[in-house]
Structures are given as structure tokens and as C-alpha cells.
Amino acid sequence: MLAIGLMSGTSLDGIDAALIETDGEGMVRPIAFRGEAYSDAARAQLAAATTLALTFDRPRASPDLVAAGELIDRTHAFAVHKLLREAGVEAAAVEVIGYHGQTVAHRPDRGWTWQVGDGAVLARATGITVVSDFRSADVAAGGQGAPLLPVYHAALVAALERPVAVLNLGGVGNITYVGADGALVAFDTGPANGLIDSWVEAETGARFDADGALAASGRVDEAVLTGMLDHPFFDLAPPKSLDRNDFTVQPARGLAAADGAATLTAFTAASVTEAIDRLPARPKRLIVAGGGRHNPVLLRMIGDRCGLRPEPSDALGWNGDAMEAEGFAYMAVRTLRGLPISFPGTTGVAAPLAGGVISRP
């Protein structure tokens, strides 16, 4: 099937849209990809909605959250039309869209996860069947609802020597381990770019630490780093997941801009190392996707701490920017075919589970 995947991550930087051909199992052929950046106003609106959602004890209607959902629907519909135009593909040729929406709060410990974005609205706007709300069924069945990409990572690494690990460094980090026997283990590692980006934006006005330059000019405050690693999340056994806002830059307050960037970058690297130590066996390779793969200082810190050489996914011919969007296209096809998207080793759900809500145009 031809399938489109749409991802708007916790970094709130924009929409990733990917077009692939897949059977939802071993066959995957990427066709096209585009990134659509959010405006400053859109980023501010989504950040405010996220802050508000975290104050609720459960998802419920709110004018600000409704408006955020309408923004997500509108911008994602535009992204689909632009992707199809650039790829020279008619909407009628596309079987399904995998629509993640925007996570505004993720609270599996309370029995819920909340992504704004209405699959039925997107189906009407594009004329294409949409699969959305990928996480709720898993959480309702006692799972973490995240991470969901492991089933796609497993398809990508099928021809590689195993065990192998795929590390995604987005706003939050997560790792997928594929064992020699194909067994899947996955969990969130901790903040990836999220805290670094927040710090750099507050201290310098830039949206991220380009090439890790600010961190490279600073000094890691070992006392602050040790205190941050004392967070109870790291004591939890996997599978486990978190909300981007479970961690803050507050422990680094008072440090110079460069020292804070260095310390928070080291924190991400240390959390990845802690995650690798929890894997069933030491992976032969560590493949890195997501925006963090562009930060050479972060990759160097990860390599120094864990003793593995991080390999940017692009070196294997994968588009590391497109991987999450491609993954939701892949999972949408699996949903249409009744195949599971989450597993005991990836989310903690009791048995392999299908997920997603199907909306027909």
C-alpha cells in the first residue's frame, strides 16, 4: 500500500510528513518526505496548550485545547497536500494516512494519554482513510502507550547483525533493542533534545544548540548532573515512558549559559548510557535517529560514556528526520491489516495489541 505518516513531536518544531510503500511487515520503500515548520505563533499556542493539559486530572474539553486541535488538523492537512504535490502522487492512490497528532500530555500512570488532532477531520480534508489515536488502546490495556516505533525499527534492521539498538533523540529519547532472536525491548531513556533546547532558547534566544557549539564551550557541572540522575524515573524497570515535562532545566539554573548547555547535554548522554546498561545484552551497533543525531557533541558524549560508537541513521541510507513519520505510515497499514503495533517488551502491555482508530473520508 501507499501510505502517508504524519508526526508532530514534543519538540514542537513542526510536522514531518512521509510517503512510503509498505505491506506493514518486511517490505518498506520510502518515496517522499517533507518537513513543515511551525510559525512562532503556532509553537507558542501548542506550548501553552501542553502546559494547560498537564494541569488536568484527565483529558477534557477546553477552548484552548480545542483550538490547538483545530490548528493541528489544519496544518497537517496542508502538509499532506504539499507532500502529494511534491511527490506527484494523487490522493486517490494513497491507501491510508497515519496521523499521530500532537501529544499535549502523556500520563499512563493515571491511565490516559492525550493527543490532539481529529482523524475524521483529516480524512474529510484529504479524501484519504486516516488511522489516528495510536496510543489510547495500549494505555487502556495497561501499557505505557510508548514507544510505538519499535515495530518499524525492527523492520528496518532486519538485515543487520543483531543484537542491535536504535536510539531516537527527539524531544524525549527512546531506545529499541532487537535481540538476536528478534525479541523487542524498548523504553524511553529520558530527555533528549528537550531540555537542551529549552535552556538554549531561554539563555540565547536560539531554538537549539547548533552543532553543540554552546555545550562544547562550557564545562559540565558534575554536582548538578549527579542530582539530575537521581530522578526516580531512572530507578524504574522498563518498559517505561515519560512526558517531556517530567523533567525541567531548573537544576541548572544559576549556571552560565555554556555550562548549563554542557551539563544538560551530558545529562542526555548519561541517561542513554543508563538505558543501554538495562538492555538484555550489549548491542553490536547503536544507530541514532532524530534531531539529536546532528549534534556531534552529544554523540561524542554518548560514545564516551557507553563505549559504543553512535552511528547516525543516514549512514545506513535511512532518513533520520523521516523515520518517525514513516513509522506511523507503517503502523497505519498494520492497523488496516489487523496486525499488532505494541508488544509486552515495548510498552508493557500483556499481549501484542493492535491500535489506532480508523476514520473513512
C-alpha positions, 0 to 999 in steps of 0.5 A: 500500500501507499501510505502517508505518516504524519508526526508532530513531536514534543519538540514542537518544531513542526510536522514531518510528513512521509510517503512510503510503500509498505505491506506493514511487515518486511517490505518498506520503500520510502518515496517522499518526505517533507518537513513543515515548520511551525510559525512562532505563533503556532509553537507558542499556542501548542506550548501553552496548550501542553502546559494547560493539559498537564494541569488536568486530572484527565483529558477534557474539553477546553477552548484552548485545547480545542483550538490547538486541535483545530490548528493541528488538523489544519496544518497537517492537512496542508502538509499532506497536500504539499507532500502529494504535490511534491511527490506527484502522487494523487490522493486517490492512490494513497491507501491510508494516512497515519496521523499521530497528532500532537501529544499535549500530555502523556500520563499512563500512570493515571491511565490516559494519554492525550493527543490532539488532532481529529482523524475524521477531520483529516480524512474529510480534508484529504479524501484519504482513510486516516488511522489516528489515536495510536496510543489510547488502546495500549494505555487502556490495556495497561501499557505505557502507550510508548514507544510505538516505533519499535515495530518499524525499527525492527523492520528496518534492521532486519538485515543487520547483525543483531543484537542491535539498538536504535536510539531516537533523540527527539524531544524525549529519547527512546531506545529499541533493542532487537535481540538476536532472536528478534525479541523487542525491548524498548523504553524511553531513556529520558530527555533528549533534545528537550531540555537542551533546547529549552535552556538554549532558547531561554539563555540565547534566544536560539531554538537549539544548540547548533552543532553543540557549539554552546555545550562544547564551550562550557564545562559540565557541572558534575554536582548538578548532573549527579542530582539530575540522575537521581530522578526516580524515573531512572530507578524504574524497570522498563518498559517505561515512558515519560512526558517531556515535562517530567523533567525541567532545566531548573537544576541548572539554573544559576549556571552560565549559559555554556555550562548549563548547555554542557551539563544538560547535554551530558545529562542526555548522554548519561541517561542513554548510557543508563538505558543501554546498561538495562538492555538484555545484552550489549548491542553490536551497533547503536544507530541514532535517529532524530534531531539529536543525531546532528549534534556531534557533541552529544554523540561524542558524549554518548560514545564516551560514556557507553563505549559504543560508537553512535552511528547516525541513521543516514549512514545506513541510507535511512532518513533520520528526520523521516523515520518517525513519520514513516513509522506511523505510515507503517503502523497505519497499514498494520492497523488496516491489516489487523496486525499488532503495533505494541508488544509486552517488551515495548510498552508493557502491555500483556499481549501484542495489541493492535491500535489506532482508530480508523476514520473513512473520508 
